Amino acid sequence: LYPHRLRSIVLDSAYPVRAPDAWFPTDWGTAWNSIDRSCWRSPVCNALGGSASARVKQLVTALRSKPISGTAPDAYGLMHSVTLDAPGLMRIIDNAGSGGSIYRELDAATRAWQSGDSLPLLRLSAEQDTATQDDPEDFSWGLYQAVICSDYPLLYDLKASRSTRDSQYATALANARTSRPTLFAPFTLNEALDSQMYITPLDSCLPWPAPPSNQVPGKPLPAAAVFPPVPTLVLSGDLDGVTSPQDAAQVVAQFPDAVHVILPNLTHVVADQDEIDCASSLVRRFITNLAPGDTSCVSKVRAIRTVPAFARGYVQLAPLISNAGDVTTTDDRRLAAAGLEAVGDALARYWPSLDNIGAGLRGGQYKYADTATGLAFTLTGYKFTDDIAVSGSISWNFDTSVISGKVDLRRAGVLVGTLNLRWVDSTANATATVTGSIRGHTLNARRVAP
């Protein structure tokens, strides 16, 4: 509206004003393809061979005939009865684009289910389905709905009567089932609708009031609108299934002087996840010089470190790797691995958590609090496996990206080990150094950080 007042524009995780398709297919395509993309980039997952998405497809097929049920902790750490069906799994995958632990855990949770352990999947479901009461100052559902019904392309005409809208909507669904059966593959269109994904709020505007006579729903700008020819920087995460890089490319095409920088391994809103401040440095240079300059830092954004395996007992975990001076047994180092995995599991809960306290996968709890430089976690009897309870303190320094701490390990209430842990989280394939004592044996070991 006021291009003469603009010097430059920075857009993080953008989508075009004139979206070309009411189904937003590029978003779902990015969400699904990122299952494999995040696995390929994780040495732990890549070493398994096969395809992560193929394993998830097997889960989809199984859930269609028999949903899984059980009890799992939600995003507040409260235990709930959970039933996961195919639409629920689709909702989990769709939410992966918002960041958090889903791509980190989905393949391992699927493999655990194949081995008879459904709890990791049920926890992912419980965390996504936790009821929230958002403060409108943080997120207004009313404003969100108003934007959808005013600006988004719809499958019906809001200027028509309700009965006509319903008829148009039904026709659009029938056409999609016939002409676009793979729109949300491997899920069906009905499963997509039942999932209530944010990219298919397609019926939520059916009861919306008719717009003013001078407003055309789904076309927020007049056809002759010209985007301002000022320097424009568009940032995207290549795992973003909320506003995909393809969406952002359409934005770039709308602006006469735009540059698009895609950061690998990041999801929606890259500035919130970028541990090495690559995006921030590009923005600062762009604001100063009207150009992002050297963008090679994007190659240093670390890949998601996927969970090696969920296990009910510590003996099922791969042992840590001995360093010089280590005198522990293989069984000792498996026990230490249970402690390291518990710490990583608790840290990963920071993203989906809706409170500063939560439950361990198989028991215990964690708490976290803000510090001057990041977060401080306290674990109390936290269980990644059924047989090892982990307690202690972990510090996450956002300035240096160093994670460090000390935890005790107990088995059946008996102290069996003490671990000191440290790694630089922003480093690609960061190595966690773990020292201490297991059953009186000196421990000095390492493993890819959780």
C-alpha positions, 0 to 999 in steps of 0.5 A: 500500500505504501511502497514509497515508505519501504527501504527493504523487506525480510520475510521468514517462512513466507507464502504467496498472497495469491496461493494457486491451489486451495489444497496447498499441496506443496506443504504436504509434499514437503512434510512427507518428503522430509521424513526421508530427507531427515533420515538420509542426513542422520548417520544413525538413521541412514545406516539402517538402510531401507526407507523411513517413509516406507516404514511409515507407510507400513504403519499407515496401512496397519492403522487403517485396519487396527488403530493402536491405543494406550496411555501416554504423556501429553504436552503438559506431562499429564497421562492420557488415554490415546488412540492413534489411527491413520488420520491421527498419524497424518496430523503428527506428520503435518505438525512436524513442519512446525519444528520440535521432536517429530522428525527426530523420533518418528522413524524410531517410534515406528520401528519400536511399534514394529517390535511391539512397543507403541508408547513412543508413537502414542506419546507423539500423538498425545503431544500433538492432540493436547488441548490448548487455550491460547492467549489471543496475544500469542495466537488469535484463532479468531484472527486466523479464521478471519484471514482464512475466510478473507484471503485464502482460496476456497472451494466455494463462493462466500458470496453464495448462500449457505446451501450453495456453498455446501453444494459447491464444497461437496462437488469440489471434494468429489472432483478431488477424489476423482482427479487428484487421488494422490493429493495427500499420498499415502493418505486418502483425501478422507483421511486428510479431512479427518486429520483436521490438518491446518492445511485443510481447514476447508469447511471452516468458512462455510458458516462465515458471513458474506463479505462486503460487496467490494471484497472478493474472497480469496483475492486479497489484492486486485489483479493489477497490484504491483509488488514494490521493487525494493530489495527483498530477502526471503528465508525458508527451511527445507523441512518446512511443511507449513509454508514450504520452500516452493511457497516461498519461491512463488513469493520471490516471483512476485517481488521484482528484487528478491533473493531466496535463501533456503536453510537445510534441516530447519522447519517453520520460522528459521530464526527460531531454530538456527543454532549457529545464527546463520539466518540472523547474520544474513538478515543483519547484512541484508539490512545493512547492505541490502544484500545477504552477502556470503550465504555459505553458512547454510551448509553448516546448519546441523542435521536433525540427530534422530533417535537410534532406537527406543528400548524398554530395557537398557540392554537393547541399546547400543553401548557407548564407544570407549575412549582412552582410560575407559575400563567399563564393560560393554554392559556398563556402557549400555547402561550409560547409553540409557542415561544419555538417551534419557537426557536427550529425550528430556531436552527434545521435550522442550519443543512440544512442551506447553509447560515448564514441567513434563513426564518421562517416556516411561516414568519420572519427570523433567522441569526446565527454567530460563537462565541468563544464557538458555535453559536449565533442566532438572530430571527426577527419576526420568526413564527412557527405558523401563529399568533405568531412572535418571536424575540430575541437572543439565544446562543448555547454553544458547549462546555457545550451544554447549549442553552439559550436566551431571546425572545419576543412574538408578536401577531398582532404586539402587545407584549404579552410575554417575555421568558427566555429559557434554557436547556442542549441540550446533555441531553437525553430528556432534559427539557427546563426551560421557565420563564418570563411573558405572558400577565402580568402573571408570567411564570415559566414552563417547557417542553421537549426541542425542 
